[in-house]
Amino acid sequence: FTPKKGPSKATRAFVRENFPYNKSMFSEDRLYEKGNFASLIAVSKNSDNVLESPALDEILRLNEKIINITVENGRLGFNDLCAKANGRCVSNVILEILLDDETSITYPEHQHGSSLVFLGSALGGVVTDANSTVTSSQAVKLLYYLDNDEDLEEASKLWLRGFKALLSDEMDRKQIDVRMTSFRLSFLF
């Protein structure tokens, strides 16, 4: 609860006016509210490393199923509903790094292409060597941000329900435990 004339309302109005959200350049840091998203944490069952096969293979297959969830009779999928930056869906950069076969991943920051990426929020239970190179990670967190466009609100809710249903069906995996961690707040009520 926040009072109608409380200081946080004035602060939010100031932030909205002076740090406007740019729909075409999604940035989690520029959200004034939580936004529309779903997330999961995958934890290795049989080893201490989700970044190697067979655990990584299960994570990649699960991610593929997630981004292929469709709604409205297959008319809209994640690529239609996702939050975008530079015209592309905001991705789980840790998966990009792994798919690019970067064998030496540094932690908590990693140079990926021309960008320095913070991996502290994507990897958990990390063990590194003396050079800050990841030797193992017990868990990986994946986030799926959706566009906040009011025209897509109903489709986004359906997509989030599909995400929840998929993860409920995918709980019994051999190599990883999957835990849903969050949805947008209004979806839950």
C-alpha positions as CSV (number, residue, x, y, z in Angstrom):
1,F,0.0,0.0,0.0
2,T,1.2,3.5,-0.9
3,P,-0.6,6.6,0.2
4,K,-2.1,8.6,-2.8
5,K,-0.2,11.7,-1.9
6,G,2.9,10.0,-0.5
7,P,6.4,10.8,-1.6
8,S,6.8,7.6,-3.6
9,K,4.0,8.6,-5.9
10,A,5.8,11.9,-6.7
11,T,9.1,10.1,-7.1
12,R,7.5,7.6,-9.6
13,A,6.0,10.5,-11.6
14,F,9.5,12.2,-11.6
15,V,11.1,9.0,-12.9
16,R,8.5,8.5,-15.6
17,E,8.9,12.1,-16.8
18,N,12.7,12.3,-16.7
19,F,13.6,8.7,-17.5
20,P,11.0,7.7,-20.0
21,Y,10.5,4.1,-21.0
22,N,11.5,3.5,-24.6
23,K,9.4,0.6,-25.9
24,S,11.7,-0.1,-28.8
25,M,14.8,-0.3,-26.5
26,F,13.7,-2.5,-23.6
27,S,15.9,-2.3,-20.5
28,E,15.0,-4.0,-17.2
29,D,16.8,-1.1,-15.5
30,R,14.3,1.5,-16.9
31,L,11.1,-0.2,-15.9
32,Y,9.1,1.8,-13.3
33,E,7.1,-1.3,-12.5
34,K,7.9,-5.0,-12.6
35,G,6.6,-5.5,-16.2
36,N,5.3,-8.6,-17.8
37,F,7.6,-11.5,-17.4
38,A,8.1,-15.1,-16.3
39,S,11.2,-16.7,-14.9
40,L,12.6,-20.0,-13.9
41,I,15.6,-21.4,-12.1
42,A,17.1,-24.7,-13.4
43,V,19.2,-26.6,-10.8
44,S,21.4,-29.5,-11.7
45,K,20.3,-32.8,-10.1
46,N,23.2,-35.1,-10.9
47,S,26.2,-32.9,-10.9
48,D,27.3,-29.5,-9.7
49,N,27.3,-28.0,-13.2
50,V,24.3,-26.9,-15.3
51,L,26.6,-25.5,-17.9
52,E,27.7,-28.9,-19.3
53,S,25.8,-31.7,-20.9
54,P,23.5,-33.4,-20.1
55,A,22.0,-30.7,-17.8
56,L,22.7,-28.0,-20.3
57,D,21.0,-30.0,-23.1
58,E,17.8,-30.2,-21.0
59,I,17.9,-26.5,-20.3
60,L,18.3,-25.7,-24.0
61,R,15.4,-28.0,-24.9
62,L,13.2,-26.4,-22.2
63,N,14.1,-22.9,-23.5
64,E,13.1,-24.0,-27.0
65,K,9.7,-25.2,-25.8
66,I,9.2,-22.0,-23.9
67,I,9.9,-19.7,-26.8
68,N,7.7,-21.8,-29.0
69,I,4.6,-21.4,-26.8
70,T,1.8,-20.0,-28.9
71,V,-1.6,-18.4,-28.1
72,E,-4.6,-17.4,-30.0
73,N,-4.7,-20.6,-32.1
74,G,-1.0,-20.4,-32.9
75,R,-1.3,-16.9,-34.2
76,L,1.0,-15.3,-31.6
77,G,4.2,-16.6,-30.1
78,F,6.9,-15.4,-27.8
79,N,8.6,-13.5,-30.7
80,D,5.3,-11.5,-31.2
81,L,4.8,-10.8,-27.5
82,C,8.4,-10.3,-26.2
83,A,10.0,-7.1,-25.0
84,K,12.4,-5.9,-27.7
85,A,15.6,-4.0,-28.0
86,N,16.9,-3.1,-31.4
87,G,14.0,-5.0,-33.0
88,R,14.9,-8.3,-31.3
89,C,13.5,-10.1,-28.3
90,V,15.5,-9.5,-25.2
91,S,17.3,-12.7,-24.7
92,N,18.8,-14.7,-21.9
93,V,22.4,-13.7,-22.6
94,I,23.8,-16.7,-20.7
95,L,22.2,-18.9,-23.3
96,E,23.7,-16.8,-26.1
97,I,27.1,-17.2,-24.5
98,L,26.7,-20.9,-24.1
99,L,25.4,-21.4,-27.7
100,D,28.3,-19.3,-29.0
101,D,30.4,-22.0,-27.5
102,E,32.4,-19.6,-25.4
103,T,34.4,-22.1,-23.4
104,S,35.9,-19.7,-21.0
105,I,33.2,-17.8,-19.1
106,T,34.3,-15.2,-16.5
107,Y,32.2,-14.4,-13.4
108,P,30.6,-12.2,-12.3
109,E,31.3,-10.2,-15.4
110,H,31.9,-11.6,-18.8
111,Q,33.0,-10.0,-22.1
112,H,30.5,-11.1,-24.7
113,G,31.2,-9.6,-28.1
114,S,31.6,-5.9,-27.5
115,S,29.6,-5.9,-24.3
116,L,30.6,-6.5,-20.7
117,V,27.7,-8.6,-19.3
118,F,26.9,-9.1,-15.6
119,L,26.2,-12.8,-15.0
120,G,25.6,-12.5,-11.2
121,S,21.8,-12.6,-11.6
122,A,21.9,-15.4,-14.2
123,L,24.1,-18.0,-12.5
124,G,23.9,-19.4,-9.0
125,G,26.2,-21.6,-6.9
126,V,29.2,-20.5,-9.1
127,V,32.7,-21.9,-8.6
128,T,35.5,-20.0,-10.3
129,D,39.3,-20.5,-10.6
130,A,41.9,-18.0,-9.7
131,N,41.3,-16.1,-13.0
132,S,37.5,-15.7,-12.3
133,T,36.7,-18.3,-14.9
134,V,33.6,-20.4,-14.2
135,T,34.5,-24.0,-13.5
136,S,30.9,-24.9,-12.5
137,S,27.5,-23.4,-11.8
138,Q,24.8,-25.2,-9.9
139,A,21.9,-23.2,-11.2
140,V,20.9,-20.9,-14.0
141,K,18.0,-18.3,-14.0
142,L,16.2,-17.5,-17.2
143,L,13.9,-14.5,-17.7
144,Y,11.2,-14.1,-20.4
145,Y,10.1,-10.5,-20.7
146,L,6.9,-9.6,-22.5
147,D,5.9,-6.3,-24.1
148,N,3.8,-4.1,-21.9
149,D,1.6,-3.0,-24.7
150,E,-2.1,-2.8,-23.7
151,D,-3.1,-4.3,-27.0
152,L,-1.1,-7.4,-26.2
153,E,-2.2,-7.7,-22.6
154,E,-4.7,-10.6,-23.0
155,A,-2.3,-12.5,-25.3
156,S,0.5,-12.0,-22.8
157,K,-1.7,-13.4,-20.0
158,L,-2.5,-16.4,-22.1
159,W,1.2,-16.9,-22.9
160,L,2.1,-16.7,-19.2
161,R,-0.6,-19.3,-18.5
162,G,1.0,-21.5,-21.2
163,F,4.4,-21.0,-19.5
164,K,3.0,-22.0,-16.2
165,A,1.3,-25.1,-17.7
166,L,4.5,-26.1,-19.6
167,L,6.7,-25.8,-16.5
168,S,4.1,-27.8,-14.5
169,D,4.4,-30.6,-17.1
170,E,8.2,-30.3,-17.2
171,M,8.9,-30.7,-13.5
172,D,9.9,-34.3,-13.8
173,R,13.2,-34.0,-15.6
174,K,16.2,-36.3,-15.3
175,Q,19.1,-33.8,-15.2
176,I,17.6,-30.6,-13.8
177,D,15.0,-29.4,-11.2
178,V,13.0,-26.6,-12.6
179,R,11.5,-24.0,-10.3
180,M,9.1,-21.2,-11.5
181,T,10.2,-18.1,-9.6
182,S,7.9,-15.3,-10.7
183,F,5.2,-13.9,-12.9
184,R,4.0,-10.4,-13.3
185,L,2.1,-9.4,-10.2
186,S,-1.3,-8.7,-11.9
187,F,-1.2,-12.2,-13.5
188,L,-1.4,-13.7,-10.0
189,F,-4.5,-11.9,-9.0
